[in-house]
Amino acid sequence: MFSQQPATGYFRDGYCRTGGNADPGNHAVAGIVTDEFLDFSASRGNDLRTIGLKGGCRWCLCTARWLEAYQAYRSGKVTNLGVPRVDLDATEDTALGMVDLNTFRRFAVQSPGQNGTDGGLGSTSS
């Protein structure tokens, strides 16, 4: 489980899983948001503060929004803090359809008590 406070995930069950075609937004990226990312997301039309998020919250992000933040960083529109850190163990592998694993690894955090055995990207062998 990634987070229950607040309850996250497309199914609001604490897991960043998409359930196939059920989740068109692909809420697969287990991210730890920052205030800069929340500002960026709000500027793109999705103010996550309205649901109670603040910097440091764990949230299942749409893969496309994470990628947008990464691209904004690459173009100098946000700092590297504008890109949420990624819990690879809790991120569903469907996110790899849009972002390569090495890019996620650049922003990865070590999740406490996890060793890559729950099927997330952290358990992907390289």
Chimera marker file (.cmm) of the C-alpha trace (Angstrom):
<marker_set name="trace">
<marker id="1" x="0.000" y="0.000" z="0.000" r="1" g="1" b="0" radius="0.5"/>
<marker id="2" x="1.289" y="3.449" z="-0.899" r="1" g="1" b="0" radius="0.5"/>
<marker id="3" x="-0.916" y="5.821" z="1.113" r="1" g="1" b="0" radius="0.5"/>
<marker id="4" x="-4.194" y="5.983" z="2.990" r="1" g="1" b="0" radius="0.5"/>
<marker id="5" x="-3.788" y="9.559" z="4.287" r="1" g="1" b="0" radius="0.5"/>
<marker id="6" x="-5.190" y="10.847" z="2.047" r="1" g="1" b="0" radius="0.5"/>
<marker id="7" x="-6.667" y="7.801" z="0.353" r="1" g="1" b="0" radius="0.5"/>
<marker id="8" x="-5.027" y="7.697" z="-3.042" r="1" g="1" b="0" radius="0.5"/>
<marker id="9" x="-5.133" y="5.728" z="-6.262" r="1" g="1" b="0" radius="0.5"/>
<marker id="10" x="-7.695" y="5.551" z="-9.005" r="1" g="1" b="0" radius="0.5"/>
<marker id="11" x="-9.721" y="3.187" z="-6.818" r="1" g="1" b="0" radius="0.5"/>
<marker id="12" x="-8.967" y="5.239" z="-3.638" r="1" g="1" b="0" radius="0.5"/>
<marker id="13" x="-7.638" y="2.087" z="-1.987" r="1" g="1" b="0" radius="0.5"/>
<marker id="14" x="-4.106" y="3.301" z="-1.326" r="1" g="1" b="0" radius="0.5"/>
<marker id="15" x="-2.518" y="1.509" z="-4.297" r="1" g="1" b="0" radius="0.5"/>
<marker id="16" x="-1.200" y="3.052" z="-7.514" r="1" g="1" b="0" radius="0.5"/>
<marker id="17" x="-2.838" y="0.547" z="-9.817" r="1" g="1" b="0" radius="0.5"/>
<marker id="18" x="-4.856" y="1.216" z="-12.914" r="1" g="1" b="0" radius="0.5"/>
<marker id="19" x="-6.975" y="-1.867" z="-13.443" r="1" g="1" b="0" radius="0.5"/>
<marker id="20" x="-6.332" y="-1.885" z="-17.177" r="1" g="1" b="0" radius="0.5"/>
<marker id="21" x="-8.611" y="0.326" z="-19.228" r="1" g="1" b="0" radius="0.5"/>
<marker id="22" x="-10.650" y="1.337" z="-16.170" r="1" g="1" b="0" radius="0.5"/>
<marker id="23" x="-8.268" y="4.250" z="-15.519" r="1" g="1" b="0" radius="0.5"/>
<marker id="24" x="-7.821" y="6.395" z="-18.637" r="1" g="1" b="0" radius="0.5"/>
<marker id="25" x="-5.556" y="8.789" z="-16.690" r="1" g="1" b="0" radius="0.5"/>
<marker id="26" x="-3.154" y="5.979" z="-15.737" r="1" g="1" b="0" radius="0.5"/>
<marker id="27" x="-2.742" y="6.894" z="-12.044" r="1" g="1" b="0" radius="0.5"/>
<marker id="28" x="0.263" y="4.570" z="-11.876" r="1" g="1" b="0" radius="0.5"/>
<marker id="29" x="3.089" y="6.783" z="-10.565" r="1" g="1" b="0" radius="0.5"/>
<marker id="30" x="3.565" y="6.631" z="-6.801" r="1" g="1" b="0" radius="0.5"/>
<marker id="31" x="4.819" y="10.150" z="-6.230" r="1" g="1" b="0" radius="0.5"/>
<marker id="32" x="5.757" y="12.264" z="-3.262" r="1" g="1" b="0" radius="0.5"/>
<marker id="33" x="4.529" y="15.723" z="-4.177" r="1" g="1" b="0" radius="0.5"/>
<marker id="34" x="6.238" y="19.016" z="-3.433" r="1" g="1" b="0" radius="0.5"/>
<marker id="35" x="4.792" y="22.504" z="-3.143" r="1" g="1" b="0" radius="0.5"/>
<marker id="36" x="6.424" y="23.365" z="-6.472" r="1" g="1" b="0" radius="0.5"/>
<marker id="37" x="4.760" y="20.383" z="-8.150" r="1" g="1" b="0" radius="0.5"/>
<marker id="38" x="1.394" y="21.331" z="-6.626" r="1" g="1" b="0" radius="0.5"/>
<marker id="39" x="1.800" y="24.849" z="-8.063" r="1" g="1" b="0" radius="0.5"/>
<marker id="40" x="2.693" y="23.348" z="-11.447" r="1" g="1" b="0" radius="0.5"/>
<marker id="41" x="-0.258" y="20.954" z="-11.394" r="1" g="1" b="0" radius="0.5"/>
<marker id="42" x="-2.636" y="23.772" z="-10.473" r="1" g="1" b="0" radius="0.5"/>
<marker id="43" x="-1.278" y="25.837" z="-13.378" r="1" g="1" b="0" radius="0.5"/>
<marker id="44" x="-2.174" y="22.904" z="-15.648" r="1" g="1" b="0" radius="0.5"/>
<marker id="45" x="-5.782" y="22.839" z="-14.397" r="1" g="1" b="0" radius="0.5"/>
<marker id="46" x="-5.578" y="20.270" z="-11.594" r="1" g="1" b="0" radius="0.5"/>
<marker id="47" x="-5.298" y="21.929" z="-8.182" r="1" g="1" b="0" radius="0.5"/>
<marker id="48" x="-4.593" y="18.994" z="-5.903" r="1" g="1" b="0" radius="0.5"/>
<marker id="49" x="-4.578" y="21.269" z="-2.850" r="1" g="1" b="0" radius="0.5"/>
<marker id="50" x="-8.377" y="21.381" z="-3.063" r="1" g="1" b="0" radius="0.5"/>
<marker id="51" x="-8.425" y="17.738" z="-1.960" r="1" g="1" b="0" radius="0.5"/>
<marker id="52" x="-6.043" y="18.381" z="0.883" r="1" g="1" b="0" radius="0.5"/>
<marker id="53" x="-2.643" y="17.646" z="-0.615" r="1" g="1" b="0" radius="0.5"/>
<marker id="54" x="0.412" y="19.562" z="0.532" r="1" g="1" b="0" radius="0.5"/>
<marker id="55" x="4.131" y="19.145" z="0.008" r="1" g="1" b="0" radius="0.5"/>
<marker id="56" x="5.309" y="15.754" z="1.258" r="1" g="1" b="0" radius="0.5"/>
<marker id="57" x="2.029" y="13.926" z="0.612" r="1" g="1" b="0" radius="0.5"/>
<marker id="58" x="2.143" y="10.562" z="-1.136" r="1" g="1" b="0" radius="0.5"/>
<marker id="59" x="-0.191" y="10.475" z="-4.121" r="1" g="1" b="0" radius="0.5"/>
<marker id="60" x="-0.842" y="8.248" z="-7.125" r="1" g="1" b="0" radius="0.5"/>
<marker id="61" x="-0.181" y="10.570" z="-10.035" r="1" g="1" b="0" radius="0.5"/>
<marker id="62" x="-1.280" y="10.364" z="-13.634" r="1" g="1" b="0" radius="0.5"/>
<marker id="63" x="1.735" y="9.262" z="-15.603" r="1" g="1" b="0" radius="0.5"/>
<marker id="64" x="1.171" y="12.029" z="-18.160" r="1" g="1" b="0" radius="0.5"/>
<marker id="65" x="1.176" y="14.730" z="-15.436" r="1" g="1" b="0" radius="0.5"/>
<marker id="66" x="4.408" y="13.365" z="-13.935" r="1" g="1" b="0" radius="0.5"/>
<marker id="67" x="5.917" y="13.402" z="-17.432" r="1" g="1" b="0" radius="0.5"/>
<marker id="68" x="4.727" y="16.994" z="-17.950" r="1" g="1" b="0" radius="0.5"/>
<marker id="69" x="6.490" y="18.018" z="-14.734" r="1" g="1" b="0" radius="0.5"/>
<marker id="70" x="9.650" y="16.226" z="-15.853" r="1" g="1" b="0" radius="0.5"/>
<marker id="71" x="9.526" y="17.960" z="-19.250" r="1" g="1" b="0" radius="0.5"/>
<marker id="72" x="8.968" y="21.328" z="-17.514" r="1" g="1" b="0" radius="0.5"/>
<marker id="73" x="12.088" y="20.628" z="-15.455" r="1" g="1" b="0" radius="0.5"/>
<marker id="74" x="14.075" y="19.706" z="-18.570" r="1" g="1" b="0" radius="0.5"/>
<marker id="75" x="13.027" y="22.967" z="-20.249" r="1" g="1" b="0" radius="0.5"/>
<marker id="76" x="13.809" y="25.068" z="-17.160" r="1" g="1" b="0" radius="0.5"/>
<marker id="77" x="10.206" y="25.976" z="-16.282" r="1" g="1" b="0" radius="0.5"/>
<marker id="78" x="10.414" y="24.286" z="-12.861" r="1" g="1" b="0" radius="0.5"/>
<marker id="79" x="13.327" y="23.203" z="-10.698" r="1" g="1" b="0" radius="0.5"/>
<marker id="80" x="14.077" y="19.554" z="-10.037" r="1" g="1" b="0" radius="0.5"/>
<marker id="81" x="11.843" y="19.917" z="-6.965" r="1" g="1" b="0" radius="0.5"/>
<marker id="82" x="8.919" y="20.411" z="-9.336" r="1" g="1" b="0" radius="0.5"/>
<marker id="83" x="9.190" y="16.748" z="-10.301" r="1" g="1" b="0" radius="0.5"/>
<marker id="84" x="7.681" y="14.430" z="-7.678" r="1" g="1" b="0" radius="0.5"/>
<marker id="85" x="9.990" y="11.800" z="-6.274" r="1" g="1" b="0" radius="0.5"/>
<marker id="86" x="8.923" y="8.302" z="-7.287" r="1" g="1" b="0" radius="0.5"/>
<marker id="87" x="8.476" y="5.271" z="-5.064" r="1" g="1" b="0" radius="0.5"/>
<marker id="88" x="9.460" y="2.616" z="-7.578" r="1" g="1" b="0" radius="0.5"/>
<marker id="89" x="8.147" y="-0.245" z="-5.440" r="1" g="1" b="0" radius="0.5"/>
<marker id="90" x="4.659" y="1.265" z="-5.414" r="1" g="1" b="0" radius="0.5"/>
<marker id="91" x="4.591" y="2.463" z="-9.057" r="1" g="1" b="0" radius="0.5"/>
<marker id="92" x="2.722" y="0.210" z="-11.472" r="1" g="1" b="0" radius="0.5"/>
<marker id="93" x="4.651" y="-0.964" z="-14.515" r="1" g="1" b="0" radius="0.5"/>
<marker id="94" x="2.039" y="0.492" z="-16.889" r="1" g="1" b="0" radius="0.5"/>
<marker id="95" x="3.781" y="3.849" z="-16.313" r="1" g="1" b="0" radius="0.5"/>
<marker id="96" x="6.660" y="2.509" z="-18.409" r="1" g="1" b="0" radius="0.5"/>
<marker id="97" x="4.461" y="2.974" z="-21.462" r="1" g="1" b="0" radius="0.5"/>
<marker id="98" x="5.186" y="6.717" z="-21.207" r="1" g="1" b="0" radius="0.5"/>
<marker id="99" x="8.351" y="7.089" z="-19.121" r="1" g="1" b="0" radius="0.5"/>
<marker id="100" x="11.444" y="4.920" z="-19.241" r="1" g="1" b="0" radius="0.5"/>
<marker id="101" x="12.722" y="3.283" z="-16.072" r="1" g="1" b="0" radius="0.5"/>
<marker id="102" x="16.023" y="5.166" z="-16.049" r="1" g="1" b="0" radius="0.5"/>
<marker id="103" x="14.155" y="8.485" z="-15.975" r="1" g="1" b="0" radius="0.5"/>
<marker id="104" x="12.072" y="7.307" z="-13.029" r="1" g="1" b="0" radius="0.5"/>
<marker id="105" x="15.235" y="6.110" z="-11.293" r="1" g="1" b="0" radius="0.5"/>
<marker id="106" x="16.670" y="9.647" z="-11.456" r="1" g="1" b="0" radius="0.5"/>
<marker id="107" x="13.810" y="10.756" z="-9.208" r="1" g="1" b="0" radius="0.5"/>
<marker id="108" x="13.444" y="7.598" z="-7.126" r="1" g="1" b="0" radius="0.5"/>
<marker id="109" x="13.187" y="7.439" z="-3.361" r="1" g="1" b="0" radius="0.5"/>
<marker id="110" x="13.823" y="4.411" z="-1.229" r="1" g="1" b="0" radius="0.5"/>
<marker id="111" x="10.545" y="3.337" z="0.318" r="1" g="1" b="0" radius="0.5"/>
<marker id="112" x="10.775" y="2.315" z="3.971" r="1" g="1" b="0" radius="0.5"/>
<marker id="113" x="10.505" y="-1.401" z="4.546" r="1" g="1" b="0" radius="0.5"/>
<marker id="114" x="10.344" y="-2.195" z="0.836" r="1" g="1" b="0" radius="0.5"/>
<marker id="115" x="12.770" y="-4.379" z="-1.025" r="1" g="1" b="0" radius="0.5"/>
<marker id="116" x="11.131" y="-4.639" z="-4.429" r="1" g="1" b="0" radius="0.5"/>
<marker id="117" x="9.079" y="-7.746" z="-3.717" r="1" g="1" b="0" radius="0.5"/>
<marker id="118" x="5.581" y="-6.342" z="-4.218" r="1" g="1" b="0" radius="0.5"/>
<marker id="119" x="5.650" y="-6.162" z="-8.011" r="1" g="1" b="0" radius="0.5"/>
<marker id="120" x="6.350" y="-2.454" z="-8.487" r="1" g="1" b="0" radius="0.5"/>
<marker id="121" x="9.063" y="-1.018" z="-10.711" r="1" g="1" b="0" radius="0.5"/>
<marker id="122" x="11.552" y="-1.448" z="-7.892" r="1" g="1" b="0" radius="0.5"/>
<marker id="123" x="11.362" y="-5.201" z="-8.400" r="1" g="1" b="0" radius="0.5"/>
<marker id="124" x="12.220" y="-4.929" z="-12.093" r="1" g="1" b="0" radius="0.5"/>
<marker id="125" x="15.592" y="-6.461" z="-12.774" r="1" g="1" b="0" radius="0.5"/>
<marker id="126" x="18.013" y="-4.501" z="-14.879" r="1" g="1" b="0" radius="0.5"/>
<link id1="1" id2="2" r="1" g="1" b="0" radius="0.2"/>
<link id1="2" id2="3" r="1" g="1" b="0" radius="0.2"/>
<link id1="3" id2="4" r="1" g="1" b="0" radius="0.2"/>
<link id1="4" id2="5" r="1" g="1" b="0" radius="0.2"/>
<link id1="5" id2="6" r="1" g="1" b="0" radius="0.2"/>
<link id1="6" id2="7" r="1" g="1" b="0" radius="0.2"/>
<link id1="7" id2="8" r="1" g="1" b="0" radius="0.2"/>
<link id1="8" id2="9" r="1" g="1" b="0" radius="0.2"/>
<link id1="9" id2="10" r="1" g="1" b="0" radius="0.2"/>
<link id1="10" id2="11" r="1" g="1" b="0" radius="0.2"/>
<link id1="11" id2="12" r="1" g="1" b="0" radius="0.2"/>
<link id1="12" id2="13" r="1" g="1" b="0" radius="0.2"/>
<link id1="13" id2="14" r="1" g="1" b="0" radius="0.2"/>
<link id1="14" id2="15" r="1" g="1" b="0" radius="0.2"/>
<link id1="15" id2="16" r="1" g="1" b="0" radius="0.2"/>
<link id1="16" id2="17" r="1" g="1" b="0" radius="0.2"/>
<link id1="17" id2="18" r="1" g="1" b="0" radius="0.2"/>
<link id1="18" id2="19" r="1" g="1" b="0" radius="0.2"/>
<link id1="19" id2="20" r="1" g="1" b="0" radius="0.2"/>
<link id1="20" id2="21" r="1" g="1" b="0" radius="0.2"/>
<link id1="21" id2="22" r="1" g="1" b="0" radius="0.2"/>
<link id1="22" id2="23" r="1" g="1" b="0" radius="0.2"/>
<link id1="23" id2="24" r="1" g="1" b="0" radius="0.2"/>
<link id1="24" id2="25" r="1" g="1" b="0" radius="0.2"/>
<link id1="25" id2="26" r="1" g="1" b="0" radius="0.2"/>
<link id1="26" id2="27" r="1" g="1" b="0" radius="0.2"/>
<link id1="27" id2="28" r="1" g="1" b="0" radius="0.2"/>
<link id1="28" id2="29" r="1" g="1" b="0" radius="0.2"/>
<link id1="29" id2="30" r="1" g="1" b="0" radius="0.2"/>
<link id1="30" id2="31" r="1" g="1" b="0" radius="0.2"/>
<link id1="31" id2="32" r="1" g="1" b="0" radius="0.2"/>
<link id1="32" id2="33" r="1" g="1" b="0" radius="0.2"/>
<link id1="33" id2="34" r="1" g="1" b="0" radius="0.2"/>
<link id1="34" id2="35" r="1" g="1" b="0" radius="0.2"/>
<link id1="35" id2="36" r="1" g="1" b="0" radius="0.2"/>
<link id1="36" id2="37" r="1" g="1" b="0" radius="0.2"/>
<link id1="37" id2="38" r="1" g="1" b="0" radius="0.2"/>
<link id1="38" id2="39" r="1" g="1" b="0" radius="0.2"/>
<link id1="39" id2="40" r="1" g="1" b="0" radius="0.2"/>
<link id1="40" id2="41" r="1" g="1" b="0" radius="0.2"/>
<link id1="41" id2="42" r="1" g="1" b="0" radius="0.2"/>
<link id1="42" id2="43" r="1" g="1" b="0" radius="0.2"/>
<link id1="43" id2="44" r="1" g="1" b="0" radius="0.2"/>
<link id1="44" id2="45" r="1" g="1" b="0" radius="0.2"/>
<link id1="45" id2="46" r="1" g="1" b="0" radius="0.2"/>
<link id1="46" id2="47" r="1" g="1" b="0" radius="0.2"/>
<link id1="47" id2="48" r="1" g="1" b="0" radius="0.2"/>
<link id1="48" id2="49" r="1" g="1" b="0" radius="0.2"/>
<link id1="49" id2="50" r="1" g="1" b="0" radius="0.2"/>
<link id1="50" id2="51" r="1" g="1" b="0" radius="0.2"/>
<link id1="51" id2="52" r="1" g="1" b="0" radius="0.2"/>
<link id1="52" id2="53" r="1" g="1" b="0" radius="0.2"/>
<link id1="53" id2="54" r="1" g="1" b="0" radius="0.2"/>
<link id1="54" id2="55" r="1" g="1" b="0" radius="0.2"/>
<link id1="55" id2="56" r="1" g="1" b="0" radius="0.2"/>
<link id1="56" id2="57" r="1" g="1" b="0" radius="0.2"/>
<link id1="57" id2="58" r="1" g="1" b="0" radius="0.2"/>
<link id1="58" id2="59" r="1" g="1" b="0" radius="0.2"/>
<link id1="59" id2="60" r="1" g="1" b="0" radius="0.2"/>
<link id1="60" id2="61" r="1" g="1" b="0" radius="0.2"/>
<link id1="61" id2="62" r="1" g="1" b="0" radius="0.2"/>
<link id1="62" id2="63" r="1" g="1" b="0" radius="0.2"/>
<link id1="63" id2="64" r="1" g="1" b="0" radius="0.2"/>
<link id1="64" id2="65" r="1" g="1" b="0" radius="0.2"/>
<link id1="65" id2="66" r="1" g="1" b="0" radius="0.2"/>
<link id1="66" id2="67" r="1" g="1" b="0" radius="0.2"/>
<link id1="67" id2="68" r="1" g="1" b="0" radius="0.2"/>
<link id1="68" id2="69" r="1" g="1" b="0" radius="0.2"/>
<link id1="69" id2="70" r="1" g="1" b="0" radius="0.2"/>
<link id1="70" id2="71" r="1" g="1" b="0" radius="0.2"/>
<link id1="71" id2="72" r="1" g="1" b="0" radius="0.2"/>
<link id1="72" id2="73" r="1" g="1" b="0" radius="0.2"/>
<link id1="73" id2="74" r="1" g="1" b="0" radius="0.2"/>
<link id1="74" id2="75" r="1" g="1" b="0" radius="0.2"/>
<link id1="75" id2="76" r="1" g="1" b="0" radius="0.2"/>
<link id1="76" id2="77" r="1" g="1" b="0" radius="0.2"/>
<link id1="77" id2="78" r="1" g="1" b="0" radius="0.2"/>
<link id1="78" id2="79" r="1" g="1" b="0" radius="0.2"/>
<link id1="79" id2="80" r="1" g="1" b="0" radius="0.2"/>
<link id1="80" id2="81" r="1" g="1" b="0" radius="0.2"/>
<link id1="81" id2="82" r="1" g="1" b="0" radius="0.2"/>
<link id1="82" id2="83" r="1" g="1" b="0" radius="0.2"/>
<link id1="83" id2="84" r="1" g="1" b="0" radius="0.2"/>
<link id1="84" id2="85" r="1" g="1" b="0" radius="0.2"/>
<link id1="85" id2="86" r="1" g="1" b="0" radius="0.2"/>
<link id1="86" id2="87" r="1" g="1" b="0" radius="0.2"/>
<link id1="87" id2="88" r="1" g="1" b="0" radius="0.2"/>
<link id1="88" id2="89" r="1" g="1" b="0" radius="0.2"/>
<link id1="89" id2="90" r="1" g="1" b="0" radius="0.2"/>
<link id1="90" id2="91" r="1" g="1" b="0" radius="0.2"/>
<link id1="91" id2="92" r="1" g="1" b="0" radius="0.2"/>
<link id1="92" id2="93" r="1" g="1" b="0" radius="0.2"/>
<link id1="93" id2="94" r="1" g="1" b="0" radius="0.2"/>
<link id1="94" id2="95" r="1" g="1" b="0" radius="0.2"/>
<link id1="95" id2="96" r="1" g="1" b="0" radius="0.2"/>
<link id1="96" id2="97" r="1" g="1" b="0" radius="0.2"/>
<link id1="97" id2="98" r="1" g="1" b="0" radius="0.2"/>
<link id1="98" id2="99" r="1" g="1" b="0" radius="0.2"/>
<link id1="99" id2="100" r="1" g="1" b="0" radius="0.2"/>
<link id1="100" id2="101" r="1" g="1" b="0" radius="0.2"/>
<link id1="101" id2="102" r="1" g="1" b="0" radius="0.2"/>
<link id1="102" id2="103" r="1" g="1" b="0" radius="0.2"/>
<link id1="103" id2="104" r="1" g="1" b="0" radius="0.2"/>
<link id1="104" id2="105" r="1" g="1" b="0" radius="0.2"/>
<link id1="105" id2="106" r="1" g="1" b="0" radius="0.2"/>
<link id1="106" id2="107" r="1" g="1" b="0" radius="0.2"/>
<link id1="107" id2="108" r="1" g="1" b="0" radius="0.2"/>
<link id1="108" id2="109" r="1" g="1" b="0" radius="0.2"/>
<link id1="109" id2="110" r="1" g="1" b="0" radius="0.2"/>
<link id1="110" id2="111" r="1" g="1" b="0" radius="0.2"/>
<link id1="111" id2="112" r="1" g="1" b="0" radius="0.2"/>
<link id1="112" id2="113" r="1" g="1" b="0" radius="0.2"/>
<link id1="113" id2="114" r="1" g="1" b="0" radius="0.2"/>
<link id1="114" id2="115" r="1" g="1" b="0" radius="0.2"/>
<link id1="115" id2="116" r="1" g="1" b="0" radius="0.2"/>
<link id1="116" id2="117" r="1" g="1" b="0" radius="0.2"/>
<link id1="117" id2="118" r="1" g="1" b="0" radius="0.2"/>
<link id1="118" id2="119" r="1" g="1" b="0" radius="0.2"/>
<link id1="119" id2="120" r="1" g="1" b="0" radius="0.2"/>
<link id1="120" id2="121" r="1" g="1" b="0" radius="0.2"/>
<link id1="121" id2="122" r="1" g="1" b="0" radius="0.2"/>
<link id1="122" id2="123" r="1" g="1" b="0" radius="0.2"/>
<link id1="123" id2="124" r="1" g="1" b="0" radius="0.2"/>
<link id1="124" id2="125" r="1" g="1" b="0" radius="0.2"/>
<link id1="125" id2="126" r="1" g="1" b="0" radius="0.2"/>
</marker_set>
